[in-house]
């Protein structure tokens, strides 16, 4: 089974492009915690149908947070101090990708967005859409809106769960699937937040319709842990899944 969408052919380059973003962090608080991994994939889509056509460009990189990564955080994403020691993001490349995107998508955007904007303030000038809240997952019959749970429900198996680019590419595969109502899941996202085009959303908006910093968290960890979780770890799983 494919683990990522195909690259977009040149003949499709005129289609609008959005960026799906995922960050892994040292904790939950964007004012205090740090990004340890940043991933983005630009994807082309048809705004009338929500059909995702393929990936235009992508990047993933590790980042030294300048402090030890808490064990609870490493238990989620598997990133440890030795993995990030001395690592820096390619900020020029990231900014080039951010510039090309007409808007951004994340699964629980209220978590990822403030971390991204702290590193790249220009990301706040464009709309952010949430694939967790923008699709009526439970109304469509799914018990959880959590990304890992939804991936399992659809038989999508990322190589590494809770890692930036793996989650990004798996999430795009999920959004490209057709639901029980006969339309791709990404179409629900566009219908929820609107499908801006051209100068309308290149001009940007600091606030995204229907998305706030207090957007509802996901609905649980999907049984990932076989032992009692610390309250920090439980809250992190709830926010990300």
C-alpha positions in Angstrom: 0.0 0.0 0.0 1.3 3.5 -0.9 2.6 5.5 2.1 2.5 8.9 0.4 0.8 10.7 -2.5 2.6 11.0 -5.8 4.5 14.0 -7.0 2.4 16.4 -9.0 2.9 16.3 -12.8 4.0 19.6 -14.4 0.6 19.8 -16.2 -1.1 20.2 -12.8 1.1 23.0 -11.6 -1.6 25.6 -12.2 -3.7 24.1 -9.4 -3.8 25.9 -6.0 -1.4 24.7 -3.4 -1.8 24.3 0.4 0.7 23.2 3.0 0.1 20.4 5.5 2.3 21.0 8.6 3.2 18.9 11.6 5.5 19.7 14.5 6.9 17.5 17.3 7.7 19.4 20.5 9.1 19.2 24.0 5.6 19.8 25.5 2.3 21.5 25.1 2.9 25.1 25.8 4.1 27.1 22.8 5.3 30.0 25.0 7.6 27.7 27.0 8.2 24.5 25.0 10.2 24.1 21.9 9.9 22.5 18.4 12.2 19.5 17.9 10.9 18.5 14.5 9.2 20.5 11.7 7.6 18.9 8.7 5.6 20.4 5.8 4.3 19.0 2.5 2.8 21.2 -0.2 0.0 19.6 -2.1 -2.0 20.6 -5.1 -5.8 20.2 -5.0 -8.9 21.0 -7.0 -10.9 23.6 -5.1 -14.2 22.6 -6.7 -14.1 19.0 -5.5 -11.4 18.9 -2.8 -9.6 16.3 -4.8 -5.9 16.1 -3.7 -3.8 15.6 -6.8 -0.4 15.1 -5.3 2.6 16.6 -3.5 4.4 19.6 -4.9 7.3 19.8 -2.4 8.2 18.8 1.1 10.7 19.2 3.9 11.3 17.7 7.3 14.1 18.6 9.8 15.1 18.2 13.4 15.9 21.0 15.7 18.0 21.2 18.9 15.7 22.8 21.5 18.6 23.9 23.6 17.4 21.8 26.6 16.8 18.1 27.4 13.7 16.6 25.8 11.4 15.3 28.5 11.1 11.6 28.7 7.3 11.8 28.4 7.7 13.7 25.1 10.2 11.2 23.8 7.8 8.4 24.7 5.4 9.9 22.1 7.5 10.9 19.2 10.6 8.9 19.8 13.0 11.8 19.4 15.8 11.9 21.9 18.5 14.4 22.9 21.1 12.6 20.8 18.9 12.8 17.7 18.7 16.6 17.7 22.0 17.6 19.3 23.4 20.4 17.1 20.6 20.2 14.5 19.1 23.3 12.9 16.1 23.7 10.6 16.7 24.9 7.1 14.8 28.1 7.6 15.3 29.4 4.1 13.8 26.3 2.6 10.9 26.3 5.1 10.1 30.0 4.3 10.2 29.3 0.6 7.6 26.5 1.1 5.5 28.7 3.4 5.4 31.4 0.8 4.2 29.0 -1.9 1.3 27.7 0.2 -2.1 29.5 -0.1 -3.1 28.3 3.4 -2.0 25.7 5.9 -3.6 22.6 7.3 -2.8 20.6 10.4 -4.5 17.9 12.4 -5.4 19.8 15.5 -4.2 23.1 14.1 -4.7 24.9 17.5 -1.7 22.8 18.7 0.7 23.2 15.7 -0.1 26.7 14.7 1.3 28.7 17.7 4.5 26.7 17.7 5.0 27.4 13.9 4.1 31.1 14.3 6.7 31.5 17.1 9.4 30.3 14.7 8.0 31.7 11.5 5.7 34.7 12.3 4.8 35.1 8.6 2.8 31.8 8.9 0.2 33.8 10.8 -0.6 35.9 7.8 -2.3 33.0 6.0 -5.4 31.0 7.0 -5.0 27.8 9.0 -7.5 24.9 8.5 -7.9 22.0 10.9 -8.4 18.4 9.5 -9.4 17.2 13.0 -12.2 19.6 13.4 -12.9 20.3 9.7 -14.2 16.8 9.0 -17.3 15.4 10.8 -15.4 12.2 11.7 -17.8 11.0 14.3 -20.9 11.7 12.2 -19.2 9.6 9.5 -19.0 6.7 11.9 -15.5 7.0 13.4 -15.1 6.6 17.2 -12.2 9.0 17.3 -10.9 12.1 15.5 -7.4 11.3 16.5 -5.0 11.0 13.6 -3.4 7.7 14.5 -6.9 6.2 15.2 -8.2 7.4 11.9 -5.2 6.1 10.0 -5.7 2.7 11.6 -9.4 2.8 10.7 -8.5 3.4 7.0 -5.6 0.9 6.9 -3.0 3.6 6.5 0.2 2.7 8.3 2.9 5.4 8.5 6.4 4.1 8.9 6.7 6.0 12.2 3.7 7.3 14.1 4.1 10.7 15.7 7.0 11.7 13.5 6.7 14.8 11.4 6.8 13.9 7.7 5.4 10.4 8.3 2.3 11.9 9.9 2.0 14.6 7.2 2.1 12.2 4.3 -0.2 9.8 6.0 -2.7 12.5 6.9 -2.7 13.6 3.2 -3.4 10.1 2.2 -6.3 10.1 4.6 -7.7 13.4 3.4 -7.5 12.1 -0.2 -9.8 9.1 0.7 -13.5 9.1 -0.2 -15.9 8.9 2.7 -19.3 7.2 2.9 -21.0 10.2 1.4 -19.0 9.9 -1.8 -16.7 12.9 -1.4 -13.1 13.2 -0.4 -12.5 14.1 3.2 -10.5 17.2 2.2 -13.7 18.6 0.6 -15.3 18.6 4.0 -12.4 20.8 5.2 -12.8 23.2 2.3 -16.6 23.4 3.0 -16.0 24.0 6.7 -13.5 26.8 6.3 -14.1 28.0 2.7 -11.9 27.5 -0.3 -10.0 30.8 -0.8 -8.3 31.3 -4.0 -5.7 33.7 -5.5 -5.2 37.0 -3.9 -8.0 36.4 -1.4 -6.0 34.2 0.8 -2.5 35.3 -0.3 -3.5 38.5 1.5 -3.9 36.4 4.7 -6.0 36.6 7.8 -4.7 36.4 11.3 -7.8 34.4 12.4 -9.1 31.4 10.6 -12.9 30.9 10.5 -14.0 28.2 12.9 -10.4 27.8 14.4 -9.2 29.2 17.7 -6.5 28.4 20.2 -9.1 26.6 22.3 -10.4 24.3 19.6 -11.7 21.0 21.0 -9.0 18.4 21.6 -9.1 14.9 20.1 -10.9 12.1 21.8 -8.3 10.0 23.4 -5.1 8.0 22.9 -6.7 5.0 21.1 -5.2 2.6 23.5 -1.5 3.4 22.8 -0.3 2.9 26.4 -0.3 -0.3 28.2 0.7 1.3 31.5 -0.7 4.3 33.5 0.2 7.6 31.8 1.4 10.7 33.5 -1.0 13.6 33.4 1.4 15.4 31.0 1.5 12.5 28.6 -2.2 11.9 28.8 -2.8 15.6 27.9 -0.4 15.4 25.0 -2.0 12.3 23.6 -5.4 14.0 24.0 -4.3 17.1 22.1 -2.5 15.2 19.3 -5.1 12.4 18.9 
